[in-house]
Amino acid sequence: MSTLQTVRRQLATARDAGLDFAAAWEAALRTVDDPAWADALARTSRAWRDAYVGAPAERLAAAADMVSRDANGELTDPDHARCPGCGASLPATSSRGRRVFCGDLCRRRDARRRESTSAA
């Protein structure tokens, strides 16, 4: 389970138990041992709080959520990404971006599939 999935589940459990966000957030962050993830979570705490209390998402947060889901609407796991064309595991990439397809063949197949869908 990825860091994000772990934090999300912990917060959902805490919310169901009736804990306020501050207490739930502090407990969830104690389980994060990667400094990069801890920093990223700290920088996005407002969005996590809004989601926790059921506030409507800001446009940027809604867009980020939309692109972080797979074809089935499930949250993707950035630590264990898979090619949407064939399902193969994707190797880690540089910090410049996330690799989406395992290679040119899957990228072209997906482009053809999208073209045929839009033409229909």
N, C-alpha and C positions, 0 to 999 in steps of 0.2 A: 504494500500500500504506500502511495506517495505521501510526502509531507502535507500537501494540500488536502488530500483525501482524509488523512488522519485528523488534521485540524478541523475540517468541515464536520466530520463525524462527532468529534468531541464537542463542538459547539452545538450541534443538533441535540445531542444527549443532554447537555447542560440546559439548553432552552426548554426541552421537554420536562426537565426536573424543576423548572421554575427559577433557575439562577439568573441574576442580572448579568448584562454583557460584561461589565468590568471584571467580575469574578471569573466568569467563564473564559474570557480572553486571556487573563493572567494564567489560568490553569493550562489552557491550550498551548500558550507560548512556552511554558516550562518544559514541554515535551519536545520542542524543536531544538535539535543539537547542531544544525548547520547554520553558521553565522549569516550566510547569504540569504537563506530562507527566512531567518529571524528578521533580517533587515527588510526584506520584501514584505513580509507580513506586517511589520510595524508601520511601513509607509502606506499600507492599504487598510489600516485598521478602521478608518471611517466607513469604507465600503462594507467591511465585514460587520461593523456595528449596525449599519442601515439594514443589511440583509437579516441580521439576527432579530431586529425588532419589527421586521416586515415593512420597512419604509420603501417607497418606490426607488428603483435604481436610477442613478444619473445616466445620461445617454452614453457617456464613455464607458461606464461600468457595464451597461447593457450590451454594448458592442463587444467588449472584451469577453463577456460571458458567451456571446453568440459564437465567436471564433474559437472558443476553448472547448467546444462540444463536438463529438463525432456525429456521424450520420444518424445514429439512434438517439441523439440528444443526451448521451451520457458524457460526463466530464472526461476529458482526455487526461492521460497521465503523462506529463511532460518528461518524466524520468524514464518512461518505457514507451516511447512513441512507436506507432505502427503505420506502415504504408496503407493508405486507404484503398489502393488498387489491388494489392495481393495479400496484405496482412503481415508482411515480413517486418521484423523488428528493424527500426531505424537506428543507425549509429548516432552517437552524440555529435552535435555540430558546434561550430564556433558561436560566440555570443552575438554575431551579426544577425542571426535568424534561425528559425526552426526549419529543418528539412521536412518536406511534406511527403514526397514520394521516394521510393528506394532507388529509382533510376528513370532514365528517359523513356523506356518502354511503358512503365506504369503511368508516367505523366502524359504520354501521347494517348494511351488507351482512355484515360480519364477525360482528356480534352475531346476525343471523338465521342465518348459517351454523352458528354454535356452538349456537344453540337447536335447529336441526333435527338436528344431530349428536347432541346429548344426548337428544333425544326418541326417536331411533331405537333 
